[in-house]
């Protein structure tokens, strides 16, 4: 017997769909506020040290920046479990209200330990991602959850907002008194409270079907290797995003000698593009399949990391020299020529000061520039044999690593990371529809830990080699490990599910 949808059913479906998209918009906005608060220690501590308000060492500043990231990462798993138990809406609001208190207390911090403890406190707001994923995913079908989570992930743009506007706001607040910086944490705390109130009244409760059960039952999915594999992917995509969002500012300052007010907006291009492209990555994951998007993201990520590796450098290397054509005595030596008693005269290529480029002037060079010259190694009256070196050659190669080309490659890397972040979380509701909170929480933990540890690794590599570009080498290797593991798993799945087809493909 055929049935036709009634007007009331259609109205109910339309209302449910409108409510889902409204909920997604509210959750994305709230997450962007949470992310902006989570990243505030970067510009704040940099400002305090630059203005001489606190004499913190480089390692102390690094710790202050990393502490909120660590707290937010570690708390994502318990927050995911709480979401499966109580629902994402109440947990999301609770996180914002709880985090507002230590954020407000930053305004009254005077000692280093007080800043650290406050960072540990408000860093909990970074776990809002796990709550948002759990809450958002229950409003959409499996066919559209990738798009929805990709749009929700655009809340990462809060990092770009803080990078761009916090320094400007600090400058205005301290125009008359440097202690005016203490108003900034109060403003951020007030923003958290206001957002929590608006979010609560703008949304409704909803939980995943079948959610609940005992603690052991909710933690059961963590036994699957697949969950940890997703976590490794996310440690590269999201961890790399968080790490580079902070690392690129000192990178621009040290490598390109740019002031912080210029480095901040350039670094925000990376943060903003990765966040915005995450929505497109979710849509592509729904249309093409999350695995295809993952393949493409990892491969392109490796390509752009490889392109970013060549450092700004000056290379001096032995060049083409001049040798004597016969046994003779040197009769004349100048910067432009060498003459022998046999009558032979050898013209020398002189050093051209105009071609000895350095990094004090941005010449907008894209390709390496080289110059060569020759200098005498013999003296007048010296006897030489055939084949002896008369003048040594030097080749100087100058590579500026153009900052606009660098920014373009960093932007394209950010795009691939945005796609990859969306693809990872599109997988989770497909494989674990009833445990999105706990699985998404663990994956978020590993991604956040990547954001905590990667800057430390970058710093160790910089100290060991003196090369800022070693960070791209490490990310290249990390992406390669993810790609290899994923490919081996897919190959094993094909051999198990369709061995004859796999043999034909090979």
C-alpha positions as CSV (number, residue, x, y, z in Angstrom):
1,X,0.0,0.0,0.0
2,X,1.5,3.3,-1.1
3,X,1.4,6.3,1.3
4,X,1.9,9.9,0.5
5,X,3.4,12.4,2.9
6,X,0.8,14.5,4.6
7,X,1.2,18.3,5.0
8,X,1.8,17.9,8.7
9,X,4.6,15.4,8.1
10,X,6.2,17.7,5.5
11,X,6.0,20.7,7.9
12,X,7.5,18.6,10.7
13,X,10.4,17.5,8.4
14,X,11.0,21.1,7.3
15,X,10.9,22.4,10.8
16,X,13.4,19.7,11.9
17,X,15.8,20.5,9.1
18,X,15.6,24.3,9.8
19,X,16.2,23.5,13.5
20,X,19.2,21.3,12.6
21,X,20.9,24.1,10.5
22,X,20.1,26.7,13.2
23,X,21.7,24.5,15.8
24,X,24.7,24.1,13.6
25,X,25.1,27.8,13.2
26,X,24.8,28.4,16.9
27,X,27.3,25.7,17.7
28,X,29.8,26.9,15.2
29,X,29.6,30.4,16.5
30,X,30.1,29.2,20.1
31,X,33.0,27.1,19.1
32,X,34.7,30.0,17.3
33,X,34.5,32.0,20.6
34,X,35.9,29.0,22.5
35,X,38.8,28.7,20.1
36,X,39.6,32.4,20.2
37,X,39.8,32.2,24.0
38,X,41.9,29.0,23.8
39,X,44.5,30.7,21.7
40,X,44.7,34.0,23.5
41,X,47.9,33.3,25.4
42,X,49.9,33.5,22.2
43,X,49.4,37.2,21.5
44,X,49.0,38.1,25.1
45,X,52.3,36.7,26.4
46,X,54.1,38.0,23.4
47,X,52.8,41.5,24.1
48,X,53.6,41.3,27.8
49,X,57.2,40.3,27.1
50,X,57.8,42.8,24.2
51,X,56.5,45.7,26.3
52,X,58.8,44.7,29.2
53,X,56.0,44.0,31.6
54,X,57.3,40.6,32.4
55,X,60.9,39.2,31.9
56,X,59.9,35.7,31.0
57,X,62.4,33.5,29.1
58,X,61.7,32.0,25.7
59,X,61.0,28.6,27.3
60,X,58.6,30.2,29.9
61,X,56.7,32.0,27.1
62,X,56.5,28.7,25.2
63,X,55.1,27.0,28.3
64,X,52.5,29.6,28.8
65,X,51.3,29.3,25.2
66,X,51.3,25.5,25.4
67,X,49.6,25.0,28.8
68,X,46.0,25.8,27.6
69,X,46.5,23.6,24.5
70,X,47.5,20.7,26.7
71,X,44.5,21.1,29.1
72,X,42.1,21.4,26.2
73,X,43.6,18.3,24.6
74,X,43.6,16.1,27.7
75,X,40.0,17.1,28.6
76,X,38.5,16.1,25.3
77,X,38.1,12.5,26.2
78,X,36.3,13.0,29.5
79,X,34.2,15.7,27.9
80,X,33.3,13.2,25.1
81,X,32.2,10.7,27.7
82,X,30.1,13.3,29.5
83,X,28.5,14.2,26.3
84,X,27.5,10.6,25.6
85,X,26.1,10.4,29.2
86,X,24.4,13.8,29.6
87,X,24.2,15.3,26.0
88,X,26.4,17.8,24.2
89,X,24.3,20.9,24.9
90,X,24.6,21.1,28.7
91,X,28.3,20.1,28.6
92,X,29.1,22.7,26.0
93,X,27.5,25.5,28.1
94,X,29.1,24.2,31.2
95,X,32.6,24.3,29.7
96,X,32.2,28.0,28.6
97,X,30.9,29.0,32.1
98,X,33.6,27.1,33.9
99,X,36.4,28.4,31.7
100,X,35.2,32.0,32.1
101,X,36.3,32.0,35.8
102,X,40.1,31.4,35.3
103,X,40.0,33.5,32.1
104,X,38.8,36.4,34.3
105,X,41.5,35.7,36.9
106,X,44.2,36.2,34.4
107,X,43.6,39.9,34.8
108,X,44.8,39.6,38.4
109,X,47.8,37.5,37.8
110,X,51.2,38.9,38.8
111,X,53.5,35.9,39.2
112,X,54.5,33.4,36.6
113,X,52.9,30.5,38.4
114,X,49.6,32.4,38.5
115,X,49.6,32.7,34.8
116,X,50.3,29.0,34.4
117,X,47.5,28.0,36.7
118,X,45.0,30.4,35.0
119,X,46.1,28.9,31.6
120,X,45.5,25.4,32.9
121,X,42.0,26.5,33.9
122,X,40.7,28.4,30.9
123,X,42.4,25.8,28.6
124,X,39.5,23.5,29.4
125,X,37.5,25.6,26.8
126,X,39.5,23.8,24.1
127,X,37.6,20.6,24.9
128,X,34.5,22.3,23.6
129,X,35.4,20.8,20.3
130,X,34.5,17.3,21.6
131,X,31.2,18.6,22.9
132,X,30.4,20.4,19.7
133,X,31.1,17.3,17.5
134,X,28.9,15.1,19.8
135,X,26.1,17.6,19.8
136,X,26.2,18.5,16.1
137,X,26.4,15.0,14.7
138,X,23.0,13.9,16.2
139,X,21.2,16.5,14.2
140,X,22.2,15.3,10.8
141,X,21.9,12.0,8.8
142,X,24.9,10.0,7.9
143,X,24.9,11.4,4.4
144,X,25.2,14.9,5.6
145,X,27.2,14.6,8.8
146,X,30.5,15.3,7.0
147,X,29.2,18.6,5.7
148,X,27.8,19.6,9.1
149,X,31.0,18.7,11.0
150,X,33.1,20.5,8.3
151,X,31.0,23.7,8.9
152,X,31.3,23.3,12.6
153,X,35.0,23.0,12.3
154,X,35.1,26.4,10.8
155,X,35.1,27.6,14.4
156,X,38.8,27.1,14.2
157,X,38.8,30.5,12.7
158,X,38.6,31.8,16.2
159,X,42.4,31.3,16.3
160,X,42.8,33.7,13.3
161,X,40.5,36.2,14.9
162,X,42.6,36.3,18.1
163,X,45.9,36.5,16.1
164,X,44.5,39.5,14.1
165,X,42.5,41.5,16.6
166,X,44.0,40.7,20.1
167,X,47.2,42.7,19.3
168,X,45.2,45.6,18.0
169,X,42.9,45.5,21.1
170,X,45.9,45.3,23.4
171,X,47.5,48.4,21.7
172,X,44.3,50.4,22.2
173,X,43.8,49.2,25.8
174,X,47.4,50.2,26.8
175,X,47.5,53.5,24.9
176,X,47.4,55.4,28.2
177,X,48.6,52.8,30.7
178,X,50.4,49.6,30.0
179,X,48.4,47.9,32.8
180,X,45.4,48.3,30.6
181,X,46.2,44.9,29.2
182,X,44.3,43.5,32.2
183,X,41.0,44.5,30.6
184,X,41.5,41.9,27.8
185,X,41.0,38.8,29.9
186,X,37.9,40.3,31.5
187,X,36.5,41.0,28.0
188,X,37.2,37.4,26.9
189,X,35.6,36.1,30.1
190,X,32.5,38.2,29.5
191,X,32.4,37.0,25.9
192,X,32.4,33.4,27.1
193,X,29.5,34.0,29.6
194,X,27.4,35.8,27.0
195,X,28.0,33.1,24.5
196,X,27.0,30.4,26.9
197,X,23.8,32.2,27.7
198,X,22.9,32.8,24.1
199,X,23.8,29.2,23.1
200,X,21.6,27.8,25.9
201,X,18.5,29.7,24.9
202,X,19.1,29.3,21.1
203,X,19.4,25.5,21.1
204,X,17.5,22.4,22.3
205,X,18.6,19.1,23.9
206,X,19.2,16.1,21.7
207,X,21.3,12.9,22.3
208,X,22.4,10.0,20.1
209,X,20.1,7.0,20.0
210,X,21.4,4.3,22.2
211,X,23.8,6.6,24.1
212,X,24.3,5.8,27.7
213,X,25.2,2.7,29.6
214,X,28.0,2.1,32.0
215,X,31.4,3.7,31.9
216,X,33.0,0.5,30.6
217,X,30.4,0.2,27.8
218,X,31.0,3.8,26.7
219,X,34.8,3.3,26.7
220,X,34.6,0.0,24.7
221,X,35.3,1.6,21.3
222,X,38.8,2.6,22.5
223,X,39.8,-1.0,22.1
224,X,39.7,-0.6,18.3
225,X,43.0,0.2,16.6
226,X,41.0,2.2,14.1
227,X,40.2,4.8,16.7
228,X,43.9,5.3,17.4
229,X,44.7,5.4,13.7
230,X,42.1,8.2,13.3
231,X,43.9,9.9,16.2
232,X,47.2,9.8,14.4
233,X,45.6,11.4,11.3
234,X,44.1,14.1,13.5
235,X,47.4,14.7,15.3
236,X,48.9,15.6,11.9
237,X,46.0,17.7,10.6
238,X,44.7,19.4,13.7
239,X,47.9,19.2,15.7
240,X,49.8,20.6,12.8
241,X,47.2,23.4,12.4
242,X,47.4,24.4,16.1
243,X,51.2,24.2,16.1
244,X,51.7,26.2,13.0
245,X,49.1,28.8,14.0
246,X,51.5,29.7,16.9
247,X,54.9,28.8,15.2
248,X,54.4,30.9,12.1
249,X,54.6,34.2,13.9
250,X,58.1,33.7,15.3
251,X,59.0,32.0,11.9
252,X,58.1,35.2,10.0
253,X,59.9,37.4,12.5
254,X,63.1,35.4,12.5
255,X,63.3,34.2,8.9
256,X,61.9,37.2,7.1
257,X,62.8,39.9,9.8
258,X,59.2,41.1,9.8
259,X,57.7,43.0,12.8
260,X,55.1,41.2,14.9
261,X,52.3,43.5,13.6
262,X,52.9,42.2,10.1
263,X,53.8,38.6,11.1
264,X,50.5,38.2,13.0
265,X,48.2,38.9,10.0
266,X,50.3,36.8,7.7
267,X,50.1,33.9,10.1
268,X,46.4,34.4,10.4
269,X,46.0,33.7,6.7
270,X,47.1,30.1,7.5
271,X,44.7,29.8,10.4
272,X,41.7,31.3,8.6
273,X,42.1,29.4,5.4
274,X,42.4,26.0,7.2
275,X,39.3,26.8,9.1
276,X,37.2,28.0,6.2
277,X,38.3,25.1,3.9
278,X,37.3,22.6,6.6
279,X,33.6,23.1,5.6
280,X,34.4,22.4,1.9
281,X,36.3,19.3,3.1
282,X,33.3,18.0,4.9
283,X,31.1,18.5,1.8
284,X,33.7,16.7,-0.3
285,X,33.9,13.9,2.2
286,X,30.1,13.4,1.8
287,X,30.2,13.5,-2.0
288,X,33.5,11.7,-2.8
289,X,34.0,9.7,0.3
290,X,36.1,10.6,3.4
291,X,38.9,8.1,2.4
292,X,39.5,9.8,-1.0
293,X,39.7,13.2,0.7
294,X,42.1,11.8,3.2
295,X,44.3,10.4,0.5
296,X,44.4,13.7,-1.3
297,X,45.0,15.7,1.9
298,X,47.9,13.6,3.0
299,X,49.6,13.6,-0.5
300,X,49.1,17.3,-1.1
301,X,50.3,18.0,2.5
302,X,53.5,16.1,1.8
303,X,54.0,18.0,-1.5
304,X,53.7,21.5,0.1
305,X,55.8,20.5,3.1
306,X,58.5,19.5,0.7
307,X,58.2,22.8,-1.2
308,X,58.5,24.8,2.0
309,X,61.6,23.0,3.2
310,X,64.3,25.0,1.1
311,X,65.4,27.7,3.5
312,X,66.4,31.2,2.9
313,X,70.2,30.8,2.4
314,X,73.5,32.0,0.9
315,X,75.8,29.3,-0.4
316,X,79.4,29.8,-1.1
317,X,80.9,26.9,-3.1
318,X,84.1,26.4,-5.2
319,X,83.5,27.5,-8.8
320,X,85.4,27.3,-12.1
321,X,89.1,28.2,-11.7
322,X,91.9,28.9,-14.2
323,X,95.0,26.7,-14.6
324,X,98.3,27.4,-16.4
325,X,98.6,26.1,-19.9
326,X,102.4,25.7,-19.8
327,X,105.5,25.9,-17.6
328,X,106.1,29.6,-17.1
329,X,106.7,32.4,-14.7
330,X,104.0,34.8,-13.6
331,X,104.8,38.2,-14.9
332,X,101.7,40.2,-13.9
333,X,98.8,39.7,-11.5
334,X,95.8,42.0,-11.2
335,X,92.1,41.7,-10.2
336,X,91.2,41.4,-13.8
337,X,94.0,39.3,-15.4
338,X,97.0,37.1,-15.0
339,X,99.9,37.1,-17.5
340,X,102.7,34.5,-17.9
341,X,106.2,34.8,-19.4
342,X,105.0,32.7,-22.3
343,X,102.8,35.6,-23.4
344,X,99.6,33.9,-22.3
345,X,97.1,36.2,-20.7
346,X,94.1,34.9,-18.6
347,X,91.2,37.2,-18.0
348,X,89.5,36.9,-14.6
349,X,85.9,37.2,-13.8
350,X,85.7,40.0,-11.2
351,X,83.5,40.1,-8.2
352,X,80.4,42.3,-8.8
353,X,79.3,43.9,-5.5
354,X,75.9,44.7,-7.1
355,X,75.2,40.9,-7.4
356,X,76.1,40.1,-3.8
357,X,72.5,40.2,-2.6
358,X,71.6,39.8,1.1
359,X,68.4,39.7,3.2
360,X,68.3,43.3,4.3
361,X,66.3,44.3,1.2
362,X,63.3,42.3,0.0
363,X,63.9,42.0,-3.7
364,X,60.9,39.7,-4.3
365,X,63.1,37.1,-6.0
366,X,61.4,33.7,-6.6
367,X,64.2,31.6,-8.1
368,X,67.7,31.3,-6.8
369,X,70.2,34.0,-8.0
370,X,73.9,33.1,-8.5
371,X,77.1,35.0,-9.2
372,X,80.6,33.8,-9.9
373,X,84.1,35.3,-9.7
374,X,87.7,34.4,-9.8
375,X,90.6,35.5,-7.5
376,X,94.4,35.0,-8.1
377,X,96.2,32.4,-6.0
378,X,99.7,33.2,-7.4
379,X,102.1,36.1,-7.1
380,X,104.2,37.9,-9.6
381,X,107.5,36.2,-10.2
382,X,106.2,32.8,-9.1
383,X,107.1,29.8,-11.2
384,X,104.2,27.6,-12.2
385,X,103.9,24.3,-14.0
386,X,101.4,23.3,-16.6
387,X,98.1,22.5,-14.9
388,X,98.8,24.5,-11.7
389,X,96.0,26.6,-10.4
390,X,96.4,30.3,-11.2
391,X,93.0,31.7,-10.0
392,X,90.4,30.0,-7.8
393,X,86.7,30.3,-8.6
394,X,83.9,31.0,-6.2
395,X,80.2,30.5,-6.9
396,X,77.7,32.3,-4.6
397,X,74.0,31.2,-4.7
398,X,71.4,33.4,-3.0
399,X,68.0,32.1,-2.3
400,X,65.6,34.5,-0.8
401,X,62.7,32.1,-0.1
402,X,60.3,34.8,-1.2
403,X,57.9,35.4,1.7
404,X,54.9,35.7,-0.6
405,X,55.6,32.4,-2.3
406,X,56.1,31.0,1.2
407,X,52.8,32.4,2.3
408,X,51.1,30.9,-0.8
409,X,52.5,27.4,-0.1
410,X,51.6,27.7,3.6
411,X,48.0,28.7,2.5
412,X,47.8,25.6,0.3
413,X,49.1,23.4,3.1
414,X,46.4,24.9,5.3
415,X,43.8,24.0,2.7
416,X,44.9,20.4,2.7
417,X,44.9,20.3,6.5
418,X,41.4,21.8,6.6
419,X,40.2,19.1,4.2
420,X,41.9,16.4,6.2
421,X,40.4,17.5,9.6
422,X,36.9,17.3,8.1
423,X,37.6,13.9,6.5
424,X,38.8,12.4,9.9
425,X,35.6,13.4,11.7
426,X,33.4,12.3,8.8
427,X,34.7,8.8,9.5
428,X,33.7,8.7,13.2
429,X,29.9,8.8,13.0
430,X,30.1,6.2,10.2
431,X,32.0,3.6,12.2
432,X,30.9,4.6,15.7
433,X,27.4,6.2,15.4
434,X,26.5,5.6,19.1
435,X,29.9,6.6,20.6
436,X,30.6,9.8,18.7
437,X,31.3,11.6,22.0
438,X,33.9,9.2,23.4
439,X,35.6,8.4,20.0
440,X,35.6,12.0,18.9
441,X,36.9,12.9,22.3
442,X,39.9,10.5,22.1
443,X,40.7,11.6,18.5
444,X,40.5,15.2,19.7
445,X,42.8,14.4,22.6
446,X,45.4,13.0,20.2
447,X,45.0,16.0,17.9
448,X,45.3,18.4,20.7
449,X,48.4,16.7,22.0
450,X,49.9,17.0,18.6
451,X,49.3,20.8,18.9
452,X,51.0,20.7,22.3
453,X,54.1,18.6,21.4
454,X,54.7,19.7,17.8
455,X,56.0,23.2,18.7
456,X,58.3,21.5,21.3
457,X,59.6,19.2,18.6
458,X,60.0,22.1,16.2
459,X,62.0,24.0,18.8
460,X,64.3,21.0,19.5
461,X,64.9,20.6,15.8
462,X,65.7,24.3,15.5
463,X,68.1,24.1,18.4
464,X,69.8,21.0,17.0
465,X,70.2,22.2,13.4
466,X,69.8,26.0,13.4
467,X,67.3,25.6,10.5
468,X,63.8,27.0,10.9
469,X,62.6,24.8,8.0
470,X,63.2,21.5,9.8
471,X,59.6,21.8,11.0
472,X,58.5,21.1,7.4
473,X,60.7,18.0,7.2
474,X,59.1,16.6,10.4
475,X,55.6,17.3,9.1
476,X,56.5,15.7,5.8
477,X,57.6,12.5,7.6
478,X,54.5,12.5,9.8
479,X,52.2,12.8,6.9
480,X,54.1,10.0,5.1
481,X,53.6,7.7,8.2
482,X,49.9,8.5,8.2
483,X,49.6,7.8,4.4
484,X,51.6,4.5,4.6
485,X,49.5,3.2,7.6
486,X,46.2,4.1,5.9
487,X,47.3,2.5,2.6
488,X,48.4,-0.7,4.3
489,X,45.0,-0.9,6.1
490,X,43.0,-0.3,2.9
491,X,45.1,-2.9,1.1
492,X,44.5,-5.5,3.8
493,X,40.7,-4.7,3.7
494,X,40.7,-5.2,-0.1
495,X,42.6,-8.5,0.2
496,X,40.1,-9.7,2.8
497,X,36.9,-8.5,1.2
498,X,37.7,-8.8,-2.5
499,X,40.9,-10.8,-3.0
500,X,40.3,-11.6,-6.6
501,X,39.7,-8.0,-7.5
502,X,42.8,-7.0,-5.5
503,X,44.9,-9.5,-7.4
504,X,43.6,-8.1,-10.7
505,X,44.4,-4.5,-9.7
506,X,47.9,-5.5,-8.7
